[in-house]
Amino acid sequence: MLICLTVFIQNLVAAIAHRKQSQYVPGKVSEDLSHDSFVFRSHRTFHNSLENIHQFTLPAILSMFIGVSPLFLAILCWVYAVSRLVHMWLYYGIATEKNPSPRSYFFMLGVLVNIVLFGLILSELLF
């Protein structure tokens, strides 16, 4: 629920930020914008979540059906949800082109959670 709510809020924030511009084309973010623009950062935050949500939620659902430990799955879901929430806050708050930025660490935490989840799925399927 928290993961879905986070993405929904990101969608609203991006839409509101986009519409507050003096000139805008609905559905299009100017290519001239960069990390110094909140419009750019809110748009990228939302799209980053859209790019990543299925990589976690589909394996999480699969793991429920194949018998992965509910406790391990719950822990992974909470760690992933909180990492995406912190990633969002940092992306909104820090305008930097530098890489890695602080948000990169929480992105990587989400990737690590995905790797562990795939490992649990493989372990359950193979053993």
Disulfide bonds with the S-S distance in Angstrom:
none
